């Protein structure tokens, strides 16, 4: 077994392909592990795992743990939780990261509750830092700062877990960037029967239906996004016209989605999708912190807003002050006239 107190990432996969959020977390984990001077470990649980390490080593994993059993795929709560709980008791990682996905949201709380370790969900940033406890005067070094918006996005909270291990955090897809690093590492195959009991398999999946979303704003190079200032579903119809002309996707704020003007799959922000397009055109968006968290890394941001003091204008590269309903049709007309 490997040295203890390393950083471990729980990796999800479907149809033999590791999910993007897991690769993004490995990239971030590599940075954190290097700063801490520890190994970056990846954990994959399931069936038919031959060669899956080839997808993980390029993103910085030093060690890939593989727990293989045909009963471990597809995911069910009890067996996967049992593997993590029993393995973590053995190898004692200091940090565990997983995606804020359907699986991560189910698995993370089970593991942290059983290990009494604490868990911060939907982090937007992870950094290493020190902490002085004002109550006890005790000093802690190299803690994981788990940073996320709180109280409806009105503040940004930095959460630390001084004494309990592992320090656990979940992160949404797209929040971290994935980068190809050094493709070398070690594979450790673990016996499933060592960590999972037969009674953990009380749930059997008879059939699965996975419907792929037809909306793909995460990978769109141009996004035309609308906020509450768009005012109606008809307003979003205009944004769709604009997006069609530009070859773009339409995004939205939570307020616009909650109002029923567009689908939830288009929501950008802390409770939606994190995007990094080449061009982000924000129409009628004031710029709440939880929305900005999901689009602030866009290469170019254009804000169209009737309020010259809207918070989003402070991060925009270009600001057009005025009513989007007057400006967007002019942009459509100009673009059609001047494009081939």
Buried (B, 14 or more C-beta within 10 A) or exposed (E): EBEEBBBBBBBBBEEEEBBBBBBBBBBBBBBBBBEBEBBBBBBBBBEEBEEBBEBBBBBBBBBBBBBBBEBBBEBBBBBBBBBBBBBBEEBBBBBBBBBBBEBBBBBBBBBBEBBEBBBBBBBBBBBBEEBEEEEEEEEBEBBBBBBBBEEEBEEBEBBBBEEEBBBBBBBBBBBBEBBEBEEEBBBBEBEBEEBBEEEBBEEEEEEEEEEEEEBEBBEBEBBBBBBBBBBBEEBBBBBBBBBEBBEBBBBBBBBBBEBEBBBEBBBBBBBBBBBBBEBBBBBBBBBBBBBBBBBBBBEEBBBBBBBEEBBBBEBBEEBBBEBBBEBBEEBBEEEEEEEE
